[in-house]
Structures are given as C-alpha cells and as structure tokens.
Amino acid sequence: MTKSIITVCLFVLCLSSTSYALDFIKFGTGHDNGFWGTPDSAFGTFPSTVQYLADRGKNQITSIDLTDQNVQDAFNGNFGAFEAIVVSETIQSLSPESYALFNQFVNEGGCFILTGSHESEDDFLNNAFGFSVSVVSVNSGVDTYSFQPGAAGTAFAGGPSGLIAANATVSFSNTPGIDVYNGTTGEAVFTDTFGLGTLTAIGWDYCCTPPDNEDDILNWYEVVNRAFDQCGSVEPPPPPAPSSIPTLSEWGVIAMAGILGIFGLLALRRRKAVA
C-alpha cells in the first residue's frame, strides 16, 4: 500500500514538473478562430488549439483584436489577470505606446508567444523588441524543419523531432536567441530571453482543418504548448549579493589588542618616568 502511494506521488510530481500552468490572453482576429478554435468547438473529432492547451494547463482568458485600445485595456486589467500573451494571425500596426507596453511586459518577466500571421510577424517583433528579424515564405506541405541541438536545454527538448509546413507558414531569418527548429528556408521556431521574461516566435498558420496526417498538426500544437513551458522554465536572475564589509579575523583582533596593550604599557611607563 505504501509503495503504491509513493508511486502515485512520484507520478503526480513528474507531471507537475513537465507542465507549466498559466492563464493567457490572445490578440488576434476573428479569422484565427479557424485555427485556434474555441473552448467549446473542436474541428470535428480533432481538438482545437485552445482545447489542446487547456488540457495541459494553459487557459485562454479571452481572444480580442489587436488594436491600440484593446492593448491599453488589457494592460489596464480590463480583461482580467494574465501571465502570458499570444499574438496571432493578421498583425496590425500599433502605436509606439502599445509596442512599449509589450516590451515592458516581457522585460519585467512576462511570457510572450507570437504565432503565424501573413508575413507581418517581423514588423511586430522588430517594433516591440528592437529586433531585426525578417520573414521568408515557404512551400506549404513541402518544407520541413528539424529540432536543433542548440535547443537541448530548453523546454522544447523531448518534443517533436520535426515539423512540416502547414498552410501559409513562414520561417524567420536574422533571429536572436536560440534556434529551435530549422529547415531549408530558415527558422520555423526561435526563443529568446528578454530582460526577466521569455518570448518565442512560431512561424505557422495553424490551418483551418487538419491535413491528411493529423499528427503533423498535433506536433505544432505541442510546440506551442512547450513555448508556454519555456516561459516557466526561465528563472529570474538572483538579486545582487550585498557588498561585503571588510572585517578583522579573530587572530587579527587578538594581534590588534596586543599592539594596543603594548602602546598602553609604554605610555604608562613614560608617564611614570616624567613624574
């Protein structure tokens, strides 16, 4: 009986260590319901992205259009508390003030994930975070991307060994951070620390219905799931150590006391001699 209890506890502990639960808000458009789905709407017998993530502890609070007003409202708390932000689908230009809010959010420890759009991903990344990223069009259903050894120490390790381009996929070039998945056209996924936070960019349009092989889409789902886990795996840097104040060792104190004693005796003898 005791052995069974220990086994169950270890199993639960193992699950908790490999999944990072959080609430997130998504900025997108009405069109991206076709590939993100909704909590109560699956793609036939196939889960939506939202459902796949919810089963793994990543809960979407709301999905709203990417506008300056919605950005302001989100960071003012009008949509509730959130620990992560997803920006997806058609990405509109924002004001410098809105970009600055995203920058501050990640810099102070927030989790940010950008997923596929229509070749405007680079504009957002460059304006919000000061990158010089470019996007490259790829051949849907043809180009493939393999997991890179340099990402072995990230939450993406142990995930899909490769990805295949889905509908309207793009890849990235001139990226910062760690190259996670790379193919003939560039990087399909990269991740980077930014201040105290983490951001991941995934060049994929989720596609409205599963392709012939549903595992291809599930692989992309799992990469998104691990992007959230990557945010949870980055620990803030430790606070700076307090400045040490030099102190005398015990022997130093003894020696100093002895020297002071000698000076005291000499001073006393001098006073007696004068008297």
N, C-alpha and C positions, 0 to 999 in steps of 0.2 A: 504494500500500500504506500509506504513511504517513498519507495523507488518511483512509483507511478506519479506521485505528487511532484517529485523533483523533476521528472521528465517533462511534465506539463509546464512547470515553471520555466524550465530552460527553453522550451518551445516558445512560450509567450515572450520571454526576454529576447530570443532570437528575432522574432517578428518585429518587436519594438525597435530593435537596433538597425533594422534594414528598411524601415519605412519612416518617413518624416511627415507627420500630420500637420496641416495648416489650412487656413482659410484664405482664399484668393479672390480678387476682383479681376474681371476681364474687360478690356477695352477692345471693341471690335465693331462689326456692323451686323445688320440683320442677316446679311448673306452668310456669315460664318456659322449660323445655326445649322447650315447644311453639312458642316464637317465637325463642329464641336458638339452639336446636338443639345439636348436639354435633359435635366434630371429625370423627366418622365417620358422621354421619347427616345427610343432606340432606332437603329437602322434595321428594321425588321427583327431578325433574331440576333443581329450584330449589335454590340454595345456602342453607345456614343462615347466620345472622348470624355465628356463630363461624368458619365456613369463609370467608366473605367477608372478615372481618377478618384471618384468618391469612394469606390470600393477599397482604395488604398490610402484613405485619409486626407485626400486633397479636395476640399469642398469649395465649390464656386458660390460666392455670396450673391453676385449679380453679374450680368453682362450688359454693358452700356456702350453707346457710340463713343468713339474717340474724338471729343471736342474740347475746346478750352474750358467751356462751362462745366462739363462733366468731370474734367480733371480737377478743376478747382473744388467742385462739390465733393469729389472722392477724398481729396486730401483734407477737406474740412470736416470729414466724418459723416457726411450726409447719407452714405450708403453702408455705414457700419464699419467696424474694425476689420482690418485685413493684414496679413503678414506677407503676402506676395501679390505681384501684379503680372498679368499676362496681357500683351498687346498682340492682336492678331488681325488677319485679313487686310482689307483696304485701310492703309495708314495715311491719315490726312496730316497736312502741315499744321503745326501748332505755334503758339506764341512763344517767345523766349522764356516767359514766366512759367509756362506749362512744362517746357523741357527742363527748366531748372528744378521744378518740383520732383520730377522723376529722378534727376541726378541726385538731389538731396536725399530722397527716399532710399536709394541703393547705397549711397555713400555712408548713411547712418546705420546700415545693417539690413536693409530690406532685400527681398528676393524678387528678381525681375526676370521674366521669360518672354522672349519675342518669338512668335511662330510665323509661318509663311504668310506672305502678302502677295502683291502684284508688282514686285521689283521696286518697292519703296522702303524696304527694310533698312537699307543703308542710310537713307535720309534721316530716319528716326534715330538710329544708333549714333550717327555722327553728330547730329544736333544736340541730342540729350547727353551724350557721354564723351564727346570730343574725339571720337574715333575717326579713322579714315577708311572705313570698310567699303567695299564695292560688292555688287551682286552680279551673278552670272546665270543666264538662263540654261536650263538643262533639258534633256530629252526624256519626257515622261515615260515611265515604264521601261526605260533602257539603261540609263546611267545608274551606277551603284556606288555605294560608299562603305568603306570598311572601318572598323574600330581601330583607333590609333594607339600604339604602345605608350605614347606620352600621356595618355589619359588613364593609365592603370591605377593611379592613386585617387581617382575621383569616384563619385557615386555612380558613374556610367559603367564602371568596370563590372563585368558579370552580366551586363545587358546583352542586347542583340549584337551579334558579331558583325552584321552588315545591314544596310538599308538600301531599298530600291526607290528611285524617284517616283513619287506619286504625281497626281495632276498638278500642273503649273508650279512644280518645285523649282527653287532657285538654290544656288550654292553661294558661298562667300569667298572673298579673297582679301588679302591685306588685313587680317584679323588680329586682335590682341589675344592674350591668354593662352588657353590650351586647345589644341586642335583635337576634337573628339572623334568625328567621322570625316573621312576624306576620300575623294574619288577623282576621276579624271578631270572633272570640271572645277574642282575646288573643295572647300569645306562645307559639308552639309550641317554640321553642328560644331559650335565652339562655346567655351565657357571661360569666364574671367572673374577674378575678384575685383571689386571696385570700392575702395575705401573699406568699410566694415562689411559690405554686402557682396552679393554674387549676382551675376547676370549670365544668362545663356541664350543664344540665338539658334533657332532651328529653322532651316530653310525648307519649309514644307507647307503646301496647301493640302489640308487633310483629305480632301476629295469627298464628294457627296455620298458615294456608295462604295462599299468595299470592292477591290479588284477581284480578279479570279482567285487569287490566293489571299485569304483573309489574314494570314499570318504576317503579310507584308505591312498591313495597316496596324495590326497589333504591335508590331515592332516599333512603329512610330509612336504609338500610344505609350509604350514602355519607356521610350527615350524621354518623352515629355514628363512622365512620372518621375524618372530619375533626375530630371532637371530640377524638380522641386526638392528631391533628396539632396542634390548637390548644394542647394542653398542651406539646407540644415546641417551639412557636414562641415561647413566653414566656421571655425570658432573665431570670435573677435580676438585681436591681439591682446596679450596680457598688459595690464597697466604698467607704466614705467616704475622700476624699482626706486624706492626712496633714496635720496642721496645719503650716503653713509658719512657719519661724523667721526673723524679720527679719534681714537681713544688710546690711552696707555694700557699696555698689558699689565698683568699682575706683577711681573718682575720689574717692569718699568716703574710702577708705583712704588715698589719696595726700594728700588735704586734712588728714585727721586726723594723719598722720605729720608734715606740715609744721607744724601747730599745736603738736604736742608738741615738735618741734625748736626752734621759736621760744621756747617756755617754757623749754626746756633751756638755750638760749643766755642768756636773761635771768637765769635762776637762776645760771648760771656767772659772768656779769658782776657780779651782786650780791655773790657770794661773794668775787670779786677786789677789789671796792670796799671791802668790810668789812676784808679783810686789809690 
